Amino acid sequence: MLIGSRTLVRELYTLRGQGQGPSRFHFGFGDAEAADILRIEWPDGTVSEAEQVPGRRFVRVEHPNRSE
């Protein structure tokens, strides 16, 4: 995630099992109202990007090839 000149990185290593809740990240934006770029690099190499992602809310991101 890019906010101004700051780059924020989080990595998720999860074992999905019975009773385990959904995977979530929390990013603090400080004084910024939005993230300039949100970039997700999925384990299979797929990349998802979004620009001007607003703060102070939950944003759900799913893999672009996710089958229901």
PyMOL Python script that loads the backbone (N, CA, C, O; Angstrom):
from pymol import cmd

cmd.read_pdbstr("""\
ATOM      1  N   MET A   1       0.852  -1.145   0.000  1.00  0.00           N
ATOM      2  CA  MET A   1       0.000   0.000   0.000  1.00  0.00           C
ATOM      3  C   MET A   1       0.903   1.214   0.000  1.00  0.00           C
ATOM      4  O   MET A   1       1.881   1.271   0.747  1.00  0.00           O
ATOM      5  N   LEU A   2       0.580   2.179  -0.832  1.00  0.00           N
ATOM      6  CA  LEU A   2       1.341   3.411  -0.923  1.00  0.00           C
ATOM      7  C   LEU A   2       0.472   4.560  -0.455  1.00  0.00           C
ATOM      8  O   LEU A   2      -0.612   4.799  -0.986  1.00  0.00           O
ATOM      9  N   ILE A   3       0.967   5.269   0.552  1.00  0.00           N
ATOM     10  CA  ILE A   3       0.275   6.448   1.071  1.00  0.00           C
ATOM     11  C   ILE A   3       1.295   7.576   1.089  1.00  0.00           C
ATOM     12  O   ILE A   3       2.183   7.615   1.941  1.00  0.00           O
ATOM     13  N   GLY A   4       1.154   8.495   0.133  1.00  0.00           N
ATOM     14  CA  GLY A   4       2.162   9.545   0.002  1.00  0.00           C
ATOM     15  C   GLY A   4       3.504   8.919  -0.311  1.00  0.00           C
ATOM     16  O   GLY A   4       3.638   8.182  -1.288  1.00  0.00           O
ATOM     17  N   SER A   5       4.505   9.208   0.518  1.00  0.00           N
ATOM     18  CA  SER A   5       5.830   8.623   0.296  1.00  0.00           C
ATOM     19  C   SER A   5       6.055   7.370   1.141  1.00  0.00           C
ATOM     20  O   SER A   5       7.143   6.793   1.118  1.00  0.00           O
ATOM     21  N   ARG A   6       5.030   6.945   1.889  1.00  0.00           N
ATOM     22  CA  ARG A   6       5.155   5.768   2.749  1.00  0.00           C
ATOM     23  C   ARG A   6       4.633   4.519   2.049  1.00  0.00           C
ATOM     24  O   ARG A   6       3.572   4.541   1.425  1.00  0.00           O
ATOM     25  N   THR A   7       5.385   3.439   2.160  1.00  0.00           N
ATOM     26  CA  THR A   7       4.947   2.135   1.672  1.00  0.00           C
ATOM     27  C   THR A   7       4.694   1.249   2.878  1.00  0.00           C
ATOM     28  O   THR A   7       5.569   1.077   3.727  1.00  0.00           O
ATOM     29  N   LEU A   8       3.489   0.686   2.951  1.00  0.00           N
ATOM     30  CA  LEU A   8       3.120  -0.220   4.040  1.00  0.00           C
ATOM     31  C   LEU A   8       2.987  -1.622   3.477  1.00  0.00           C
ATOM     32  O   LEU A   8       2.335  -1.826   2.453  1.00  0.00           O
ATOM     33  N   VAL A   9       3.606  -2.592   4.144  1.00  0.00           N
ATOM     34  CA  VAL A   9       3.596  -3.969   3.659  1.00  0.00           C
ATOM     35  C   VAL A   9       3.104  -4.887   4.770  1.00  0.00           C
ATOM     36  O   VAL A   9       3.512  -4.750   5.923  1.00  0.00           O
ATOM     37  N   ARG A  10       2.233  -5.815   4.423  1.00  0.00           N
ATOM     38  CA  ARG A  10       1.782  -6.858   5.336  1.00  0.00           C
ATOM     39  C   ARG A  10       1.822  -8.171   4.566  1.00  0.00           C
ATOM     40  O   ARG A  10       1.472  -8.219   3.387  1.00  0.00           O
ATOM     41  N   GLU A  11       2.252  -9.238   5.241  1.00  0.00           N
ATOM     42  CA  GLU A  11       2.254 -10.560   4.634  1.00  0.00           C
ATOM     43  C   GLU A  11       1.358 -11.466   5.460  1.00  0.00           C
ATOM     44  O   GLU A  11       1.327 -11.379   6.687  1.00  0.00           O
ATOM     45  N   LEU A  12       0.637 -12.329   4.780  1.00  0.00           N
ATOM     46  CA  LEU A  12      -0.286 -13.233   5.456  1.00  0.00           C
ATOM     47  C   LEU A  12       0.124 -14.667   5.194  1.00  0.00           C
ATOM     48  O   LEU A  12       0.235 -15.101   4.048  1.00  0.00           O
ATOM     49  N   TYR A  13       0.345 -15.388   6.268  1.00  0.00           N
ATOM     50  CA  TYR A  13       0.601 -16.822   6.197  1.00  0.00           C
ATOM     51  C   TYR A  13      -0.458 -17.457   7.066  1.00  0.00           C
ATOM     52  O   TYR A  13      -0.430 -17.310   8.288  1.00  0.00           O
ATOM     53  N   THR A  14      -1.381 -18.151   6.461  1.00  0.00           N
ATOM     54  CA  THR A  14      -2.507 -18.668   7.226  1.00  0.00           C
ATOM     55  C   THR A  14      -2.767 -20.124   6.919  1.00  0.00           C
ATOM     56  O   THR A  14      -2.548 -20.592   5.802  1.00  0.00           O
ATOM     57  N   LEU A  15      -3.230 -20.820   7.911  1.00  0.00           N
ATOM     58  CA  LEU A  15      -3.729 -22.178   7.739  1.00  0.00           C
ATOM     59  C   LEU A  15      -5.212 -22.113   8.014  1.00  0.00           C
ATOM     60  O   LEU A  15      -5.626 -21.919   9.157  1.00  0.00           O
ATOM     61  N   ARG A  16      -6.005 -22.269   6.998  1.00  0.00           N
ATOM     62  CA  ARG A  16      -7.456 -22.194   7.162  1.00  0.00           C
ATOM     63  C   ARG A  16      -7.950 -23.505   7.745  1.00  0.00           C
ATOM     64  O   ARG A  16      -7.752 -24.569   7.157  1.00  0.00           O
ATOM     65  N   GLY A  17      -8.582 -23.428   8.880  1.00  0.00           N
ATOM     66  CA  GLY A  17      -9.078 -24.635   9.512  1.00  0.00           C
ATOM     67  C   GLY A  17     -10.414 -24.380  10.171  1.00  0.00           C
ATOM     68  O   GLY A  17     -10.919 -23.258  10.170  1.00  0.00           O
ATOM     69  N   GLN A  18     -10.962 -25.397  10.716  1.00  0.00           N
ATOM     70  CA  GLN A  18     -12.257 -25.288  11.370  1.00  0.00           C
ATOM     71  C   GLN A  18     -12.160 -24.327  12.551  1.00  0.00           C
ATOM     72  O   GLN A  18     -11.249 -24.430  13.372  1.00  0.00           O
ATOM     73  N   GLY A  19     -13.090 -23.411  12.626  1.00  0.00           N
ATOM     74  CA  GLY A  19     -13.145 -22.464  13.729  1.00  0.00           C
ATOM     75  C   GLY A  19     -12.274 -21.242  13.556  1.00  0.00           C
ATOM     76  O   GLY A  19     -12.283 -20.360  14.415  1.00  0.00           O
ATOM     77  N   GLN A  20     -11.525 -21.160  12.482  1.00  0.00           N
ATOM     78  CA  GLN A  20     -10.666 -20.005  12.258  1.00  0.00           C
ATOM     79  C   GLN A  20     -11.441 -18.929  11.517  1.00  0.00           C
ATOM     80  O   GLN A  20     -12.139 -19.223  10.546  1.00  0.00           O
ATOM     81  N   GLY A  21     -11.325 -17.695  11.963  1.00  0.00           N
ATOM     82  CA  GLY A  21     -12.038 -16.578  11.346  1.00  0.00           C
ATOM     83  C   GLY A  21     -11.403 -16.154  10.037  1.00  0.00           C
ATOM     84  O   GLY A  21     -10.379 -16.700   9.626  1.00  0.00           O
ATOM     85  N   PRO A  22     -12.018 -15.173   9.381  1.00  0.00           N
ATOM     86  CA  PRO A  22     -11.490 -14.690   8.102  1.00  0.00           C
ATOM     87  C   PRO A  22     -10.153 -13.973   8.281  1.00  0.00           C
ATOM     88  O   PRO A  22      -9.869 -13.438   9.352  1.00  0.00           O
ATOM     89  N   SER A  23      -9.341 -13.965   7.235  1.00  0.00           N
ATOM     90  CA  SER A  23      -8.055 -13.283   7.262  1.00  0.00           C
ATOM     91  C   SER A  23      -8.282 -11.796   7.041  1.00  0.00           C
ATOM     92  O   SER A  23      -8.974 -11.398   6.104  1.00  0.00           O
ATOM     93  N   ARG A  24      -7.689 -10.968   7.916  1.00  0.00           N
ATOM     94  CA  ARG A  24      -7.861  -9.513   7.813  1.00  0.00           C
ATOM     95  C   ARG A  24      -6.555  -8.805   8.097  1.00  0.00           C
ATOM     96  O   ARG A  24      -5.709  -9.289   8.847  1.00  0.00           O
ATOM     97  N   PHE A  25      -6.414  -7.645   7.478  1.00  0.00           N
ATOM     98  CA  PHE A  25      -5.300  -6.745   7.747  1.00  0.00           C
ATOM     99  C   PHE A  25      -5.858  -5.419   8.214  1.00  0.00           C
ATOM    100  O   PHE A  25      -6.971  -5.040   7.848  1.00  0.00           O
ATOM    101  N   HIS A  26      -5.089  -4.716   9.019  1.00  0.00           N
ATOM    102  CA  HIS A  26      -5.455  -3.357   9.429  1.00  0.00           C
ATOM    103  C   HIS A  26      -4.290  -2.451   9.093  1.00  0.00           C
ATOM    104  O   HIS A  26      -3.147  -2.729   9.455  1.00  0.00           O
ATOM    105  N   PHE A  27      -4.590  -1.358   8.392  1.00  0.00           N
ATOM    106  CA  PHE A  27      -3.582  -0.355   8.075  1.00  0.00           C
ATOM    107  C   PHE A  27      -4.028   0.972   8.645  1.00  0.00           C
ATOM    108  O   PHE A  27      -5.177   1.371   8.456  1.00  0.00           O
ATOM    109  N   GLY A  28      -3.149   1.657   9.332  1.00  0.00           N
ATOM    110  CA  GLY A  28      -3.433   3.012   9.789  1.00  0.00           C
ATOM    111  C   GLY A  28      -2.935   4.008   8.753  1.00  0.00           C
ATOM    112  O   GLY A  28      -1.781   3.949   8.330  1.00  0.00           O
ATOM    113  N   PHE A  29      -3.811   4.927   8.344  1.00  0.00           N
ATOM    114  CA  PHE A  29      -3.461   5.895   7.301  1.00  0.00           C
ATOM    115  C   PHE A  29      -2.887   7.185   7.871  1.00  0.00           C
ATOM    116  O   PHE A  29      -2.453   8.047   7.107  1.00  0.00           O
ATOM    117  N   GLY A  30      -2.872   7.340   9.181  1.00  0.00           N
ATOM    118  CA  GLY A  30      -2.410   8.606   9.750  1.00  0.00           C
ATOM    119  C   GLY A  30      -3.353   9.722   9.342  1.00  0.00           C
ATOM    120  O   GLY A  30      -4.569   9.585   9.479  1.00  0.00           O
ATOM    121  N   ASP A  31      -2.813  10.823   8.844  1.00  0.00           N
ATOM    122  CA  ASP A  31      -3.626  11.972   8.428  1.00  0.00           C
ATOM    123  C   ASP A  31      -4.215  11.821   7.028  1.00  0.00           C
ATOM    124  O   ASP A  31      -5.066  12.615   6.629  1.00  0.00           O
ATOM    125  N   ALA A  32      -3.777  10.819   6.286  1.00  0.00           N
ATOM    126  CA  ALA A  32      -4.237  10.648   4.905  1.00  0.00           C
ATOM    127  C   ALA A  32      -5.688  10.184   4.868  1.00  0.00           C
ATOM    128  O   ALA A  32      -6.122   9.405   5.716  1.00  0.00           O
ATOM    129  N   GLU A  33      -6.429  10.667   3.885  1.00  0.00           N
ATOM    130  CA  GLU A  33      -7.830  10.275   3.700  1.00  0.00           C
ATOM    131  C   GLU A  33      -7.977   9.032   2.836  1.00  0.00           C
ATOM    132  O   GLU A  33      -9.013   8.368   2.868  1.00  0.00           O
ATOM    133  N   ALA A  34      -6.928   8.713   2.053  1.00  0.00           N
ATOM    134  CA  ALA A  34      -6.997   7.573   1.143  1.00  0.00           C
ATOM    135  C   ALA A  34      -5.600   7.023   0.902  1.00  0.00           C
ATOM    136  O   ALA A  34      -4.601   7.722   1.071  1.00  0.00           O
ATOM    137  N   ALA A  35      -5.550   5.749   0.504  1.00  0.00           N
ATOM    138  CA  ALA A  35      -4.292   5.145   0.062  1.00  0.00           C
ATOM    139  C   ALA A  35      -4.155   5.444  -1.426  1.00  0.00           C
ATOM    140  O   ALA A  35      -5.101   5.257  -2.191  1.00  0.00           O
ATOM    141  N   ASP A  36      -2.995   5.902  -1.828  1.00  0.00           N
ATOM    142  CA  ASP A  36      -2.784   6.207  -3.246  1.00  0.00           C
ATOM    143  C   ASP A  36      -2.911   4.938  -4.094  1.00  0.00           C
ATOM    144  O   ASP A  36      -3.549   4.942  -5.147  1.00  0.00           O
ATOM    145  N   ILE A  37      -2.298   3.864  -3.623  1.00  0.00           N
ATOM    146  CA  ILE A  37      -2.359   2.584  -4.344  1.00  0.00           C
ATOM    147  C   ILE A  37      -2.451   1.442  -3.330  1.00  0.00           C
ATOM    148  O   ILE A  37      -1.710   1.403  -2.349  1.00  0.00           O
ATOM    149  N   LEU A  38      -3.362   0.528  -3.583  1.00  0.00           N
ATOM    150  CA  LEU A  38      -3.447  -0.719  -2.828  1.00  0.00           C
ATOM    151  C   LEU A  38      -3.067  -1.825  -3.806  1.00  0.00           C
ATOM    152  O   LEU A  38      -3.733  -2.012  -4.824  1.00  0.00           O
ATOM    153  N   ARG A  39      -1.999  -2.555  -3.499  1.00  0.00           N
ATOM    154  CA  ARG A  39      -1.508  -3.612  -4.394  1.00  0.00           C
ATOM    155  C   ARG A  39      -1.475  -4.917  -3.624  1.00  0.00           C
ATOM    156  O   ARG A  39      -0.912  -4.992  -2.532  1.00  0.00           O
ATOM    157  N   ILE A  40      -2.078  -5.937  -4.194  1.00  0.00           N
ATOM    158  CA  ILE A  40      -2.090  -7.266  -3.585  1.00  0.00           C
ATOM    159  C   ILE A  40      -1.417  -8.229  -4.545  1.00  0.00           C
ATOM    160  O   ILE A  40      -1.805  -8.338  -5.708  1.00  0.00           O
ATOM    161  N   GLU A  41      -0.406  -8.925  -4.048  1.00  0.00           N
ATOM    162  CA  GLU A  41       0.276  -9.954  -4.824  1.00  0.00           C
ATOM    163  C   GLU A  41      -0.157 -11.299  -4.252  1.00  0.00           C
ATOM    164  O   GLU A  41       0.231 -11.669  -3.144  1.00  0.00           O
ATOM    165  N   TRP A  42      -0.961 -12.021  -5.015  1.00  0.00           N
ATOM    166  CA  TRP A  42      -1.519 -13.297  -4.585  1.00  0.00           C
ATOM    167  C   TRP A  42      -0.477 -14.392  -4.707  1.00  0.00           C
ATOM    168  O   TRP A  42       0.452 -14.264  -5.504  1.00  0.00           O
ATOM    169  N   PRO A  43      -0.605 -15.480  -3.930  1.00  0.00           N
ATOM    170  CA  PRO A  43       0.382 -16.565  -3.962  1.00  0.00           C
ATOM    171  C   PRO A  43       0.616 -17.168  -5.351  1.00  0.00           C
ATOM    172  O   PRO A  43       1.706 -17.671  -5.622  1.00  0.00           O
ATOM    173  N   ASP A  44      -0.386 -17.126  -6.232  1.00  0.00           N
ATOM    174  CA  ASP A  44      -0.219 -17.696  -7.572  1.00  0.00           C
ATOM    175  C   ASP A  44       0.423 -16.722  -8.557  1.00  0.00           C
ATOM    176  O   ASP A  44       0.561 -17.036  -9.739  1.00  0.00           O
ATOM    177  N   GLY A  45       0.820 -15.531  -8.073  1.00  0.00           N
ATOM    178  CA  GLY A  45       1.469 -14.546  -8.929  1.00  0.00           C
ATOM    179  C   GLY A  45       0.536 -13.489  -9.496  1.00  0.00           C
ATOM    180  O   GLY A  45       1.003 -12.498 -10.057  1.00  0.00           O
ATOM    181  N   THR A  46      -0.769 -13.676  -9.363  1.00  0.00           N
ATOM    182  CA  THR A  46      -1.739 -12.685  -9.820  1.00  0.00           C
ATOM    183  C   THR A  46      -1.582 -11.407  -8.979  1.00  0.00           C
ATOM    184  O   THR A  46      -1.337 -11.475  -7.774  1.00  0.00           O
ATOM    185  N   VAL A  47      -1.726 -10.251  -9.623  1.00  0.00           N
ATOM    186  CA  VAL A  47      -1.621  -8.969  -8.922  1.00  0.00           C
ATOM    187  C   VAL A  47      -2.933  -8.210  -9.082  1.00  0.00           C
ATOM    188  O   VAL A  47      -3.476  -8.112 -10.182  1.00  0.00           O
ATOM    189  N   SER A  48      -3.434  -7.676  -7.974  1.00  0.00           N
ATOM    190  CA  SER A  48      -4.617  -6.817  -7.976  1.00  0.00           C
ATOM    191  C   SER A  48      -4.189  -5.439  -7.497  1.00  0.00           C
ATOM    192  O   SER A  48      -3.442  -5.330  -6.525  1.00  0.00           O
ATOM    193  N   GLU A  49      -4.653  -4.378  -8.169  1.00  0.00           N
ATOM    194  CA  GLU A  49      -4.335  -3.013  -7.750  1.00  0.00           C
ATOM    195  C   GLU A  49      -5.581  -2.157  -7.779  1.00  0.00           C
ATOM    196  O   GLU A  49      -6.465  -2.338  -8.617  1.00  0.00           O
ATOM    197  N   ALA A  50      -5.634  -1.220  -6.847  1.00  0.00           N
ATOM    198  CA  ALA A  50      -6.701  -0.222  -6.815  1.00  0.00           C
ATOM    199  C   ALA A  50      -6.067   1.107  -6.422  1.00  0.00           C
ATOM    200  O   ALA A  50      -5.115   1.138  -5.641  1.00  0.00           O
ATOM    201  N   GLU A  51      -6.593   2.202  -6.962  1.00  0.00           N
ATOM    202  CA  GLU A  51      -6.081   3.540  -6.657  1.00  0.00           C
ATOM    203  C   GLU A  51      -7.086   4.319  -5.835  1.00  0.00           C
ATOM    204  O   GLU A  51      -8.292   4.086  -5.916  1.00  0.00           O
ATOM    205  N   GLN A  52      -6.571   5.249  -5.040  1.00  0.00           N
ATOM    206  CA  GLN A  52      -7.385   6.135  -4.204  1.00  0.00           C
ATOM    207  C   GLN A  52      -8.402   5.355  -3.373  1.00  0.00           C
ATOM    208  O   GLN A  52      -9.604   5.617  -3.430  1.00  0.00           O
ATOM    209  N   VAL A  53      -7.897   4.396  -2.603  1.00  0.00           N
ATOM    210  CA  VAL A  53      -8.743   3.581  -1.732  1.00  0.00           C
ATOM    211  C   VAL A  53      -9.025   4.390  -0.468  1.00  0.00           C
ATOM    212  O   VAL A  53      -8.092   4.724   0.262  1.00  0.00           O
ATOM    213  N   PRO A  54     -10.293   4.711  -0.194  1.00  0.00           N
ATOM    214  CA  PRO A  54     -10.615   5.564   0.949  1.00  0.00           C
ATOM    215  C   PRO A  54     -10.330   4.870   2.276  1.00  0.00           C
ATOM    216  O   PRO A  54     -10.406   3.647   2.389  1.00  0.00           O
ATOM    217  N   GLY A  55     -10.001   5.681   3.273  1.00  0.00           N
ATOM    218  CA  GLY A  55      -9.737   5.170   4.611  1.00  0.00           C
ATOM    219  C   GLY A  55     -11.006   5.118   5.444  1.00  0.00           C
ATOM    220  O   GLY A  55     -12.099   5.432   4.972  1.00  0.00           O
ATOM    221  N   ARG A  56     -10.834   4.713   6.696  1.00  0.00           N
ATOM    222  CA  ARG A  56     -11.918   4.650   7.669  1.00  0.00           C
ATOM    223  C   ARG A  56     -13.062   3.727   7.245  1.00  0.00           C
ATOM    224  O   ARG A  56     -14.234   4.045   7.450  1.00  0.00           O
ATOM    225  N   ARG A  57     -12.719   2.599   6.661  1.00  0.00           N
ATOM    226  CA  ARG A  57     -13.740   1.627   6.259  1.00  0.00           C
ATOM    227  C   ARG A  57     -13.084   0.278   5.997  1.00  0.00           C
ATOM    228  O   ARG A  57     -11.867   0.178   5.842  1.00  0.00           O
ATOM    229  N   PHE A  58     -13.910  -0.745   5.951  1.00  0.00           N
ATOM    230  CA  PHE A  58     -13.451  -2.071   5.571  1.00  0.00           C
ATOM    231  C   PHE A  58     -13.506  -2.170   4.055  1.00  0.00           C
ATOM    232  O   PHE A  58     -14.463  -1.715   3.428  1.00  0.00           O
ATOM    233  N   VAL A  59     -12.484  -2.761   3.478  1.00  0.00           N
ATOM    234  CA  VAL A  59     -12.448  -3.005   2.031  1.00  0.00           C
ATOM    235  C   VAL A  59     -12.226  -4.495   1.846  1.00  0.00           C
ATOM    236  O   VAL A  59     -11.246  -5.053   2.340  1.00  0.00           O
ATOM    237  N   ARG A  60     -13.133  -5.131   1.136  1.00  0.00           N
ATOM    238  CA  ARG A  60     -13.000  -6.563   0.879  1.00  0.00           C
ATOM    239  C   ARG A  60     -12.389  -6.759  -0.500  1.00  0.00           C
ATOM    240  O   ARG A  60     -12.861  -6.202  -1.491  1.00  0.00           O
ATOM    241  N   VAL A  61     -11.333  -7.559  -0.545  1.00  0.00           N
ATOM    242  CA  VAL A  61     -10.653  -7.842  -1.810  1.00  0.00           C
ATOM    243  C   VAL A  61     -10.628  -9.357  -1.983  1.00  0.00           C
ATOM    244  O   VAL A  61     -10.177 -10.087  -1.100  1.00  0.00           O
ATOM    245  N   GLU A  62     -11.115  -9.815  -3.126  1.00  0.00           N
ATOM    246  CA  GLU A  62     -11.108 -11.239  -3.444  1.00  0.00           C
ATOM    247  C   GLU A  62     -10.232 -11.466  -4.672  1.00  0.00           C
ATOM    248  O   GLU A  62     -10.058 -10.581  -5.510  1.00  0.00           O
ATOM    249  N   HIS A  63      -9.700 -12.649  -4.752  1.00  0.00           N
ATOM    250  CA  HIS A  63      -8.878 -13.010  -5.907  1.00  0.00           C
ATOM    251  C   HIS A  63      -9.719 -12.846  -7.167  1.00  0.00           C
ATOM    252  O   HIS A  63     -10.874 -13.271  -7.189  1.00  0.00           O
ATOM    253  N   PRO A  64      -9.165 -12.239  -8.220  1.00  0.00           N
ATOM    254  CA  PRO A  64      -9.948 -11.997  -9.443  1.00  0.00           C
ATOM    255  C   PRO A  64     -10.455 -13.269 -10.123  1.00  0.00           C
ATOM    256  O   PRO A  64     -11.439 -13.209 -10.860  1.00  0.00           O
ATOM    257  N   ASN A  65      -9.821 -14.401  -9.900  1.00  0.00           N
ATOM    258  CA  ASN A  65     -10.249 -15.650 -10.526  1.00  0.00           C
ATOM    259  C   ASN A  65     -11.017 -16.533  -9.560  1.00  0.00           C
ATOM    260  O   ASN A  65     -11.174 -17.729  -9.804  1.00  0.00           O
ATOM    261  N   ARG A  66     -11.496 -15.959  -8.469  1.00  0.00           N
ATOM    262  CA  ARG A  66     -12.200 -16.735  -7.453  1.00  0.00           C
ATOM    263  C   ARG A  66     -13.499 -17.285  -8.037  1.00  0.00           C
ATOM    264  O   ARG A  66     -14.295 -16.545  -8.616  1.00  0.00           O
ATOM    265  N   SER A  67     -13.700 -18.574  -7.881  1.00  0.00           N
ATOM    266  CA  SER A  67     -14.945 -19.180  -8.343  1.00  0.00           C
ATOM    267  C   SER A  67     -15.836 -19.412  -7.130  1.00  0.00           C
ATOM    268  O   SER A  67     -15.372 -19.870  -6.086  1.00  0.00           O
ATOM    269  N   GLU A  68     -17.078 -19.103  -7.271  1.00  0.00           N
ATOM    270  CA  GLU A  68     -18.043 -19.225  -6.165  1.00  0.00           C
ATOM    271  C   GLU A  68     -18.579 -20.626  -6.101  1.00  0.00           C
ATOM    272  O   GLU A  68     -19.403 -20.933  -5.239  1.00  0.00           O
TER     273      GLU A  68
END
""", "prot")
cmd.dss("prot")
cmd.show_as("cartoon", "prot")
cmd.util.cbc("prot")
cmd.orient("prot")
